[in-house]
Amino acid sequence: MKNTWYILIVSLILLFSACTEDDLEPTLASAKDVETSIASQEDMAGLINGMYNRFTSSSYYGRDYIIYNEVRSDNCYSNGNSGRFVTPAAMTVGESDSYALNTWSRMYEVIASANIVIALDPAELEGDIDEMNYLVGAAYIGRALAHFDLLKLYGQQFVTVGGALGTAGIPYVTTYKGEELSPTRNTVDEVYTFIMSDLDMALSIMSESLNAGDAQYLSTYAAQALKARVAAYFGDWSIVKSAAEVIINSGNYSILDADTYVVSWAIDNSANSIFELAYSSTDNASINGLQNMYRGTSYGDVAALEDILSIFDEGDIRGSEAMIANDGSYLRNIGKYPSADYSDNIPLIRYEEIVLLYAESLVELGDAAALDVLNQIPSNRSAALYTEATKANVLLERRKELCFEGFRFNDLARTGSDIPLVDAIRQTHGGPEFGSYNYAFAIPVSELDANSNMVQNKDY
């Protein structure tokens, strides 16, 4: 049996059409033989659009990755309407569970698409060299993001192994159909180094002006935002600060005020969007997407814990019935991803996240400006202002601002926190303590069977 990720990569004798970026939505796949037919900028654009398309899969950002990080926290739980995201998937993914394999596979498919483009030499292709360098840069950013997400799900950086936190990360794959068919797991520190190297490479070759105004495409600002997000996960606060400042000082983005916040979730390319995945009324995940998982009578598996309303001040637009409401049976995320035809774009990087990362870096670095930065968010949400800039207050504001978007579990993990058990009946994960094996998913069994160098995570 061949290695799982290798099957996926080799089987990507991807077919993409020779259309331009203007002709092709980022979420649409088309047909191009990558072995023989990459000759132009248009061909490269087709491959990058295929990479974007793989991010939108229901097994990745189209549903599962975001839901994993909500039901494994104090924000949400699965009511089991369709049997999804309940034990063992509520906290861990069992060794034979298809979720572990599907998400692992989709992420490495993104990486395969990126690696095809990275291996190309723009000087040998037909087209504008700056535009083609931009496309290669986008591939580096996509590769970094997919590996980071793999690390957060499957790495053991927050699992106690032998008395200390584990060092086993995930394989960092940098070649398409490379010679190493049975890769070992890179250490967590190696993965971090590779991610930051890929982002720096993207910044070195991408023009700052290209696609900076269209959030459906990766840009240098998306690369800086990911640097800040990744560095915060690893506690490198000076990097967080400098990367966030590039975005803030650009003047390209703004915090939405309370009057526009609710409607923004149904609008593409809002003023606060740095990178979002494109969907439309004809190209979407339909009933298998986020909208139908958070709401709806057919699925509607993921409900909010009643406790979440208590974190919002009276008047805070984020806690209003326009955003979180009871449908008669369950408390629901109503406001984010709201369209009934499943056409909403999914924001992956919002400006508000970067402002909060900046505030957190200032708290960590002892900068007195932290309070003013932190209060920029509640002041635009009709919420009470903070009187003190503390780590706890930043994390609370992150929970308010980013709930239902897939951040909460990772915020708890990166700060060494236990998973709160708010409702012992509904939260089937049982509230594991920090360091538990539950903080990492199992490596899929098919990968273990195929790859003699692959090592399973603790206690699976």
NORZIKA-V867551 format. One line per field, one symbol per residue. ss: DSSP state (h for helix, s for strand, l for the rest). phi: phi as a letter, one per 20 degrees, with the letter a starting at -180 (. if undefined). burial: I if it has 16 or more other ideal C-beta (glycine too) atoms within 10 Angstrom, else O. Layout:
# NORZIKA-V867551
ss = ???
phi = ???
burial = ???
This chain:
# NORZIKA-V867551
ss = lllhhhhhhhhllllllllllllllllllllllllllllshhhhhhhhhhhhhhhllllllllhhhhhhhhllllssslllllllllllllllllllhhhhhhhhhhhhhhhhhhhhhlllhhhlsllhhhhhhhhhhhhhhhhhhhhhhhhhhllllsssllssllsllllllllllllllllllshhhhhhhhhhhhhhhhhhllllllllllllllhhhhhhhhhhhhhhhllhhhhhhhhhhhhhhlllllllhhhhhhhllllllllsssssllllllllhhhlhhhhhlllllllssslhhhhhhlllllhhhllllsssllllsssllllllllllllssssshhhhhhhhhhhhhhlllllhhhhhhhhhllllllllllllhhhhhhhhhhhhlllllhhhhhhhllllllllllllllllllllslhhhlllllhhhhhhllllllllll
phi = .fggffgffffffgdcfedeffecfgeeebdbfffcdecbgffffffffffggffegffcffaffffgeefebeecbeemgcnemdgeffccdfgefffffffgfffffgffffffffffdgfedeqffffffgfffffffffffffffgffedfdfcdfcmncffdfecfeedcelffeecfefffgfffgffgffffffgffdeffeflfecffcfbfffffffgffffffdmefffgfffffgffffmecbffeffdgffffddelffdeebbeecbfdcbelfedfgfeebneedlfddefggfffeeffnfgfdfffdcbeeoccecfeeeleffemeffdfecdgfffffffffffffemeffgfffgfffffdcldfeeebedgffffffffffdgmdndfgfffffdmefefdecfefeffnmfegnffffcfffggffffedfeedffgme
burial = OOIIIIOIIOOIOIOIOIIOIOOIOIIIIIOIOIOOOIOOIIIIIIIIIIIIIIIIIIIIIIIIIIIIIIIIIIIIIIIOIOOIIIOIIIIIIOIOIOIIIIIIIIIIIIIIIIIIIIIIOIOOIOIOOOIIIIIIIIIIIIIIIIIIIIIIIIIIIIIIIOOOIIIIIIIIIIOIIOOOOOIOIIIIOOIIOIIIOIIOIIIOIIOOOIIIOIIIIIIIIIIIIIIIIIIIIIOIIOIIIOIIOIIIOOOOIOIIOIOOIIOIIOOIOIOIIIIIIIIOOOIIIOOIIIIIIIIOOOIIIIIIIOOIOOIIOOOIIIIIOOIIIOOOOIIIIIIIIIOOOIIIIIIIIIIIIIIIIIIIIIIIOOIOOIIOIIIIIIOIIIIOOIOOIOOOIIIOIIIIIIIIIIIIIIIIIIOOIOIOOIOOOIIIIOIIOIIIIIIIIIIIIIIIOIIOOIOOIIOI
